[in-house]
Amino acid sequence: MSGIITEHEPFGTLLGYAPGGVAIYSSDYDTITEAEKEDDISFRSYIGNEYMGYKWQCVEFARRFLYLNYGVVFTDVGMAYEIFSLRFLRHVVDDSILPLRAFKNGCQQAPVAGALLIWQEGGEFKRTGHVAVITQVCADKVRIVEQNVIHHKLPRGQQWTRELPMHVKDGYYTLSDTFTDTQILGWMIQTIDDEYAWTEPAVNPALMTLHAARLDEKADFTGKWLDESDPMEKAYVKANHGHNLNADPHEYFTISETAENALMQATNEVHLMYLHATEKVLKDDNLLKLFNIPEILWPRLRLSWQNRRH
């Protein structure tokens, strides 16, 4: 990437604006103190009651861009690359659902302005992947806007952060990154047209099956491994009629790596739903009253929630 400005602006500095007047902020976490990092609530980005994400990460920007320009948001994800598996957007005004299609890099569907561009985890985007928004499609390149890649101010009037080369051959569109160690999964367009859309391969049902297994019967589980001098552990022993984990300590279950990944994704999504539901209740006195929690405890409850670390 020739001509790149390497000077970093402090975390939270306004770097410029994307189309629609959407602000782009520096996410240089190296410029904030450990004490500031402990203030978890200050890192949560909201527009009204709508959660955008964690300041100032790529997912936060992508969700905020869609919200401000189109009034839609995508559901919560643990990592940016997981967005490529989403299949709908939510219209914030009436909670209606709009179809979202994924198109693999190198397919016959041309990228369009306003589409989300998704990277696989790895390289520059290790562990998390990345998401950007395509702002302009030219004959041999696309312009994108993003957070958490550049940390310098954009030239006045420039509404994009990077230009990515685009190669078109025989009607197939392929984008290349400016980093050499990354992989672009593809782009996502809010459309009902699925002619060239990518669908995840069907999972073999056998891979989602629980398999019972047994330990060697010679293994001895009759020993007392709990400390009955501890009231909590003694209560456990009493409730379970001994130092038992289950009725048959030799039995256990196994699942495939495919099932494990699906389980992790589902439980992460449920956890995020729980977080936002709790946040919504704690912000609304009328909702909080429904739980019959004494009002004298509300301030301490809210403070505890605000200071949580997860």
Sine and cosine of phi, psi and omega as CSV:
sin_phi,cos_phi,sin_psi,cos_psi,sin_omega,cos_omega
0.00,0.00,1.00,-0.04,-0.03,-1.00
-0.97,0.25,0.53,-0.85,0.08,-1.00
0.98,0.19,0.20,0.98,-0.02,-1.00
-0.97,0.26,0.66,-0.75,0.08,-1.00
-0.99,0.10,0.80,-0.60,-0.08,-1.00
-0.99,-0.14,-0.22,0.98,-0.01,-1.00
-0.91,0.41,0.76,-0.65,-0.04,-1.00
-0.98,-0.19,0.72,-0.70,0.12,-0.99
-1.00,0.04,0.48,-0.88,0.00,-1.00
-0.87,0.49,0.42,-0.91,0.03,-1.00
-0.78,0.62,0.74,-0.67,0.04,-1.00
1.00,0.03,-0.08,1.00,0.03,-1.00
-0.93,0.36,0.70,-0.72,0.07,-1.00
-0.94,0.33,0.86,-0.51,-0.05,-1.00
-0.99,-0.11,-0.41,0.91,-0.04,-1.00
0.31,-0.95,-0.23,-0.97,-0.04,-1.00
-0.75,-0.66,0.64,-0.77,0.12,-0.99
-1.00,0.01,0.19,-0.98,0.08,-1.00
-0.78,0.62,0.63,-0.78,-0.06,-1.00
1.00,0.04,0.09,1.00,0.01,-1.00
0.96,0.27,0.40,0.92,-0.02,-1.00
-0.99,0.17,0.85,-0.53,-0.06,-1.00
-0.94,0.33,0.59,-0.81,0.09,-1.00
-0.91,-0.42,0.79,-0.62,-0.08,-1.00
-0.88,-0.47,0.45,-0.89,0.11,-0.99
-0.95,0.32,0.68,-0.73,0.05,-1.00
-0.88,-0.48,0.61,0.79,0.00,-1.00
-0.98,0.22,1.00,0.00,-0.07,-1.00
-0.92,0.39,-0.28,0.96,0.02,-1.00
-0.93,0.36,-0.24,0.97,-0.05,-1.00
-0.99,-0.10,0.06,1.00,0.04,-1.00
-0.94,-0.34,0.44,-0.90,-0.07,-1.00
-0.99,0.12,0.27,-0.96,0.05,-1.00
-0.89,0.45,-0.58,0.81,0.02,-1.00
-0.90,0.44,-0.65,0.76,0.03,-1.00
-0.91,0.40,-0.60,0.80,0.01,-1.00
-0.91,0.42,-0.46,0.89,-0.01,-1.00
-0.95,0.30,-0.36,0.93,-0.01,-1.00
-0.99,0.14,0.97,0.24,-0.16,-0.99
-0.86,0.51,-0.65,0.76,-0.10,-0.99
-0.90,0.44,-0.50,0.87,-0.04,-1.00
-0.94,0.33,-0.22,0.98,-0.01,-1.00
-1.00,-0.08,0.01,1.00,0.01,-1.00
-1.00,-0.03,0.80,-0.60,-0.07,-1.00
-0.99,-0.16,0.82,-0.58,0.02,-1.00
-0.79,-0.62,0.49,-0.87,0.29,-0.96
-0.86,-0.52,0.95,-0.30,-0.16,-0.99
0.90,0.44,-0.81,-0.59,0.04,-1.00
-0.99,-0.14,0.08,1.00,-0.05,-1.00
-1.00,-0.04,0.85,-0.52,-0.03,-1.00
-0.98,0.21,0.78,-0.62,0.00,-1.00
-0.99,-0.11,-0.60,0.80,-0.04,-1.00
0.55,-0.83,-0.28,-0.96,-0.06,-1.00
-0.99,-0.11,0.82,-0.58,-0.03,-1.00
-0.89,0.46,0.61,-0.79,-0.41,0.91
-0.93,-0.36,0.93,0.37,-0.09,-1.00
-1.00,0.10,0.17,-0.99,-0.07,-1.00
-0.91,0.43,-0.62,0.79,-0.02,-1.00
-0.91,0.41,-0.64,0.76,0.03,-1.00
-0.86,0.52,-0.71,0.71,-0.02,-1.00
-0.91,0.42,-0.70,0.71,-0.03,-1.00
-0.87,0.49,-0.69,0.73,0.01,-1.00
-0.92,0.39,-0.66,0.76,0.00,-1.00
-0.92,0.39,-0.61,0.79,0.04,-1.00
-0.88,0.48,-0.74,0.67,0.00,-1.00
-0.90,0.44,-0.64,0.77,-0.03,-1.00
-0.90,0.44,-0.75,0.66,-0.08,-1.00
-0.96,0.28,-0.53,0.85,-0.04,-1.00
-1.00,-0.03,-0.53,0.85,-0.11,-0.99
-0.79,-0.61,-0.11,0.99,0.01,-1.00
0.95,0.31,0.39,0.92,-0.01,-1.00
-0.81,-0.58,0.37,-0.93,0.09,-1.00
-0.64,-0.77,0.39,-0.92,0.14,-0.99
-0.99,-0.17,0.33,-0.94,-0.07,-1.00
-0.95,0.32,0.16,-0.99,-0.04,-1.00
-0.92,0.38,0.59,-0.81,0.09,-1.00
-0.72,-0.69,0.47,-0.88,0.06,-1.00
-0.98,0.19,-0.60,0.80,-0.02,-1.00
-0.72,-0.69,0.46,-0.89,-0.07,-1.00
-0.87,0.49,-0.61,0.79,-0.05,-1.00
-0.90,0.43,-0.37,0.93,0.00,-1.00
-0.92,0.38,-0.32,0.95,0.02,-1.00
-0.86,0.51,-0.50,0.87,-0.04,-1.00
-0.91,0.42,-0.28,0.96,0.02,-1.00
-1.00,-0.08,-0.12,0.99,0.00,-1.00
-0.97,0.26,0.51,-0.86,-0.06,-1.00
-0.77,-0.63,0.23,0.97,0.07,-1.00
-0.41,-0.91,0.39,-0.92,0.17,-0.99
-0.90,-0.45,0.45,-0.89,0.02,-1.00
-0.95,-0.30,0.80,-0.60,0.08,-1.00
-0.98,0.18,0.89,-0.46,-0.20,-0.98
-0.91,0.42,-0.59,0.81,-0.10,-1.00
-0.88,0.47,-0.70,0.71,-0.09,-1.00
-0.81,-0.58,0.13,0.99,0.01,-1.00
0.88,0.47,0.33,0.94,0.07,-1.00
-0.95,0.30,0.40,-0.92,-0.07,-1.00
-0.96,-0.27,0.74,-0.67,0.01,-1.00
-0.89,-0.46,0.65,-0.76,-0.04,-1.00
-0.93,0.36,0.62,-0.78,0.04,-1.00
-0.80,-0.59,0.84,-0.54,-0.05,-1.00
-0.95,-0.32,0.61,-0.79,0.06,-1.00
-0.97,-0.23,0.71,-0.70,0.01,-1.00
-0.82,-0.57,0.86,-0.51,-0.06,-1.00
-0.92,0.39,0.60,-0.80,0.10,-0.99
-0.86,0.52,0.81,-0.58,-0.06,-1.00
0.99,-0.17,0.19,0.98,-0.02,-1.00
-1.00,-0.05,-0.09,-1.00,-0.06,-1.00
-1.00,-0.03,-0.04,1.00,0.06,-1.00
-1.00,-0.03,0.88,-0.48,-0.01,-1.00
-0.93,0.37,0.59,-0.81,0.13,-0.99
-0.91,0.41,0.45,-0.89,-0.03,-1.00
-0.74,-0.68,0.39,-0.92,0.07,-1.00
-0.89,0.46,0.69,-0.73,-0.03,-1.00
1.00,-0.08,-0.17,0.99,0.01,-1.00
-0.97,0.23,0.49,-0.87,0.12,-0.99
-1.00,0.09,0.67,-0.74,0.05,-1.00
-0.93,-0.37,0.81,-0.59,-0.16,-0.99
-0.89,-0.45,0.69,-0.72,0.06,-1.00
-0.94,-0.33,0.57,-0.82,0.13,-0.99
-0.95,0.31,0.37,-0.93,0.10,-0.99
-0.93,0.37,0.55,-0.83,0.04,-1.00
0.75,-0.66,0.43,-0.90,0.04,-1.00
0.89,0.46,-0.75,-0.66,0.03,-1.00
-0.82,0.57,-0.51,0.86,-0.04,-1.00
-0.94,-0.35,0.71,0.70,-0.04,-1.00
-0.85,0.52,0.66,-0.75,0.10,-0.99
0.97,0.26,-0.64,0.77,-0.14,-0.99
-0.98,-0.21,-0.44,0.90,-0.23,-0.97
0.96,0.29,-0.28,-0.96,-0.07,-1.00
-0.36,-0.93,0.43,-0.90,0.10,-0.99
-0.67,-0.74,0.66,-0.75,0.08,-1.00
-0.70,-0.71,0.09,-1.00,0.05,-1.00
-0.88,-0.48,0.77,-0.64,0.08,-1.00
-0.97,0.23,0.81,-0.59,-0.03,-1.00
-0.96,-0.29,-0.41,0.91,-0.03,-1.00
-0.43,-0.90,0.68,-0.73,0.03,-1.00
-0.91,-0.41,0.87,-0.49,0.03,-1.00
-0.95,-0.32,-0.04,-1.00,-0.08,-1.00
-0.90,0.43,-0.60,0.80,-0.09,-1.00
-0.78,-0.62,0.27,0.96,-0.01,-1.00
-0.27,-0.96,0.27,-0.96,0.18,-0.98
-0.81,-0.58,0.47,-0.88,0.11,-0.99
-0.96,-0.28,0.67,-0.74,-0.04,-1.00
-0.79,-0.61,0.31,-0.95,0.08,-1.00
-0.75,-0.67,0.58,-0.81,-0.15,-0.99
-0.29,-0.96,0.16,-0.99,0.19,-0.98
-0.85,-0.53,0.32,-0.95,0.10,-1.00
0.95,0.31,0.42,0.91,0.16,-0.99
-0.82,-0.57,-0.84,0.55,0.09,-1.00
-0.99,-0.13,0.43,-0.90,0.03,-1.00
-0.72,-0.69,0.37,0.93,0.02,-1.00
-0.90,-0.44,0.36,-0.93,-0.02,-1.00
-0.95,0.32,0.61,-0.79,0.03,-1.00
-0.98,0.19,0.48,-0.88,0.12,-0.99
-0.85,0.53,0.53,-0.85,-0.03,-1.00
-0.82,0.57,0.78,-0.62,0.03,-1.00
1.00,0.03,-0.21,0.98,0.00,-1.00
-0.99,0.17,0.81,-0.58,-0.06,-1.00
-0.93,-0.37,0.49,0.87,0.05,-1.00
-0.57,-0.82,0.41,-0.91,-0.03,-1.00
-0.98,-0.21,-0.56,0.83,0.00,-1.00
-0.56,-0.83,0.39,-0.92,0.15,-0.99
-0.92,-0.38,0.76,-0.65,0.01,-1.00
-0.92,-0.39,0.75,-0.66,0.03,-1.00
-0.88,0.47,0.62,-0.78,0.07,-1.00
-0.83,-0.56,0.76,-0.64,0.01,-1.00
-0.92,-0.40,0.80,-0.59,0.00,-1.00
-0.89,-0.45,0.84,-0.54,0.01,-1.00
-0.63,-0.78,0.83,-0.55,0.03,-1.00
0.82,0.58,0.55,0.83,0.05,-1.00
0.99,0.10,0.15,0.99,0.02,-1.00
-0.95,-0.31,0.71,-0.71,-0.11,-0.99
-0.94,-0.33,0.82,-0.58,-0.01,-1.00
-0.77,-0.64,0.80,-0.60,0.05,-1.00
-0.98,-0.20,0.60,-0.80,0.07,-1.00
-0.90,-0.43,0.56,-0.83,-0.02,-1.00
-1.00,0.03,0.29,-0.96,0.10,-0.99
-0.99,0.13,-0.25,0.97,0.14,-0.99
-1.00,-0.09,0.57,-0.82,-0.07,-1.00
-1.00,-0.01,-0.16,0.99,-0.10,-1.00
-0.91,-0.41,0.43,0.90,-0.04,-1.00
-0.85,-0.53,0.25,-0.97,0.01,-1.00
-0.75,-0.67,0.86,-0.51,0.08,-1.00
-0.99,0.12,0.88,-0.48,0.03,-1.00
-0.95,0.32,-0.70,0.71,-0.03,-1.00
0.41,-0.91,-0.25,-0.97,-0.05,-1.00
-0.84,-0.54,0.36,-0.93,-0.07,-1.00
-0.81,-0.59,0.77,-0.64,-0.09,-1.00
-0.82,-0.58,0.68,-0.73,0.08,-1.00
-0.98,0.18,0.99,-0.16,-0.03,-1.00
-0.38,-0.92,0.40,-0.92,0.08,-1.00
-1.00,0.00,-0.26,0.96,-0.03,-1.00
-0.95,0.30,0.88,-0.48,-0.03,-1.00
-0.88,-0.47,0.40,0.92,-0.08,-1.00
-0.83,0.55,-0.72,0.70,-0.02,-1.00
-0.94,-0.34,0.22,0.97,-0.06,-1.00
-0.93,0.36,0.51,-0.86,0.03,-1.00
-1.00,-0.03,0.69,-0.73,0.10,-1.00
-0.85,-0.53,0.62,-0.78,0.00,-1.00
-0.90,0.43,0.66,-0.75,0.03,-1.00
-0.84,0.54,0.62,-0.79,0.02,-1.00
-0.89,0.47,0.69,-0.73,0.00,-1.00
-1.00,0.09,0.75,-0.66,0.09,-1.00
-0.87,0.50,0.87,-0.49,-0.03,-1.00
-0.80,0.59,-0.48,0.88,-0.01,-1.00
-0.90,0.44,-0.45,0.89,0.00,-1.00
-0.96,0.28,-0.25,0.97,-0.02,-1.00
-0.98,-0.18,0.17,0.99,-0.07,-1.00
-1.00,0.01,0.65,-0.76,0.15,-0.99
-0.98,0.21,0.67,-0.74,0.00,-1.00
-0.87,-0.50,0.84,-0.54,0.04,-1.00
-0.98,0.21,0.62,-0.78,0.03,-1.00
-0.61,-0.79,0.23,-0.97,-0.04,-1.00
-0.70,-0.71,0.57,-0.82,0.14,-0.99
-0.99,0.17,0.27,-0.96,0.08,-1.00
-0.83,0.56,0.78,-0.63,-0.04,-1.00
-0.87,0.49,-0.31,0.95,0.01,-1.00
-0.96,0.29,-0.28,0.96,0.02,-1.00
-0.89,0.46,0.75,-0.66,-0.09,-1.00
-0.97,-0.23,0.88,-0.48,0.02,-1.00
-0.91,-0.42,0.34,0.94,-0.06,-1.00
-1.00,0.05,-0.17,0.99,-0.03,-1.00
-0.93,0.35,0.35,-0.94,0.04,-1.00
-1.00,-0.04,0.94,-0.34,-0.07,-1.00
-0.95,-0.33,-0.03,1.00,0.05,-1.00
-0.98,-0.20,0.45,-0.89,0.00,-1.00
-1.00,-0.07,0.98,-0.18,-0.08,-1.00
-0.96,0.27,-0.10,1.00,0.12,-0.99
-0.97,0.24,-0.28,0.96,0.09,-1.00
-1.00,0.06,0.84,-0.55,-0.05,-1.00
-0.83,0.56,-0.62,0.79,-0.02,-1.00
-0.92,0.38,-0.71,0.71,-0.02,-1.00
-0.94,0.34,-0.56,0.83,0.05,-1.00
-0.90,0.43,-0.64,0.77,0.03,-1.00
-0.90,0.44,-0.61,0.79,0.04,-1.00
-0.90,0.45,-0.71,0.71,0.00,-1.00
-0.87,0.50,-0.67,0.74,-0.01,-1.00
-0.91,0.41,-0.68,0.73,-0.05,-1.00
-0.93,0.38,-0.51,0.86,-0.07,-1.00
-0.97,-0.25,0.19,0.98,0.05,-1.00
0.83,0.55,0.66,0.75,0.04,-1.00
0.73,-0.69,-0.11,-0.99,-0.01,-1.00
-1.00,0.08,0.92,0.38,-0.13,-0.99
-0.89,-0.46,0.55,-0.83,0.17,-0.98
-0.99,-0.12,-0.62,0.79,0.04,-1.00
-0.38,-0.93,0.01,-1.00,-0.07,-1.00
-0.91,0.42,-0.53,0.85,-0.02,-1.00
-0.78,-0.62,1.00,-0.06,-0.08,-1.00
-0.91,0.41,-0.22,0.98,0.01,-1.00
-0.99,0.11,-0.21,0.98,-0.09,-1.00
-1.00,-0.10,0.65,-0.76,0.12,-0.99
-0.52,-0.85,0.14,-0.99,-0.07,-1.00
-0.81,-0.59,0.50,-0.87,0.04,-1.00
-0.82,-0.57,0.45,-0.89,0.10,-1.00
-0.72,-0.69,0.33,-0.94,0.01,-1.00
-0.98,0.22,0.24,-0.97,0.06,-1.00
-0.89,0.45,-0.57,0.82,0.05,-1.00
-0.88,0.48,-0.72,0.69,0.02,-1.00
-0.91,0.41,-0.61,0.79,0.02,-1.00
-0.89,0.46,-0.70,0.72,0.02,-1.00
-0.90,0.44,-0.66,0.75,0.03,-1.00
-0.90,0.43,-0.64,0.77,0.02,-1.00
-0.91,0.42,-0.67,0.74,0.02,-1.00
-0.89,0.46,-0.69,0.72,-0.01,-1.00
-0.90,0.43,-0.67,0.74,-0.02,-1.00
-0.92,0.39,-0.69,0.72,-0.02,-1.00
-0.94,0.35,-0.56,0.83,0.08,-1.00
-0.89,0.45,-0.65,0.76,0.01,-1.00
-0.91,0.41,-0.67,0.74,0.03,-1.00
-0.89,0.46,-0.65,0.76,0.01,-1.00
-0.89,0.46,-0.69,0.73,0.02,-1.00
-0.91,0.42,-0.61,0.79,0.07,-1.00
-0.88,0.47,-0.66,0.75,0.04,-1.00
-0.88,0.47,-0.69,0.72,-0.02,-1.00
-0.87,0.50,-0.72,0.70,-0.06,-1.00
-0.96,0.27,-0.54,0.84,0.07,-1.00
-0.91,0.42,-0.68,0.73,0.03,-1.00
-0.90,0.43,-0.68,0.73,0.03,-1.00
-0.86,0.51,-0.69,0.73,-0.02,-1.00
-0.89,0.45,-0.68,0.74,-0.01,-1.00
-0.91,0.41,-0.71,0.71,-0.06,-1.00
-0.93,0.37,-0.37,0.93,0.02,-1.00
-1.00,0.07,-0.18,0.98,-0.12,-0.99
-0.84,-0.54,0.93,-0.36,-0.01,-1.00
-0.84,0.54,-0.63,0.78,-0.04,-1.00
-0.90,0.43,-0.59,0.81,0.05,-1.00
-0.96,0.27,-0.64,0.77,-0.03,-1.00
-0.90,0.43,-0.53,0.85,0.02,-1.00
-0.88,0.48,-0.49,0.87,-0.06,-1.00
-0.91,0.41,-0.28,0.96,-0.05,-1.00
-0.99,-0.10,0.06,1.00,0.09,-1.00
0.83,0.56,0.56,0.83,0.10,-1.00
-1.00,0.03,0.79,-0.61,0.00,-1.00
-0.79,0.61,0.74,-0.67,-0.08,-1.00
-0.88,0.48,-0.43,0.90,0.00,-1.00
-0.90,0.43,-0.37,0.93,0.00,-1.00
-1.00,-0.02,-0.19,0.98,-0.08,-1.00
-0.84,0.55,-0.75,0.67,-0.03,-1.00
-0.86,0.51,-0.66,0.75,0.00,-1.00
-0.93,0.36,-0.61,0.79,0.03,-1.00
-0.89,0.45,-0.71,0.71,-0.01,-1.00
-0.92,0.39,-0.63,0.78,0.02,-1.00
-0.91,0.42,-0.67,0.75,0.03,-1.00
-0.88,0.48,-0.66,0.75,0.01,-1.00
-0.92,0.40,-0.66,0.75,-0.02,-1.00
-0.90,0.43,-0.53,0.85,-0.06,-1.00
-1.00,-0.05,0.13,0.99,-0.03,-1.00
-0.91,0.42,0.39,-0.92,0.03,-1.00
-0.80,-0.60,1.00,-0.05,0.10,-1.00
-0.28,-0.96,0.00,0.00,0.00,0.00
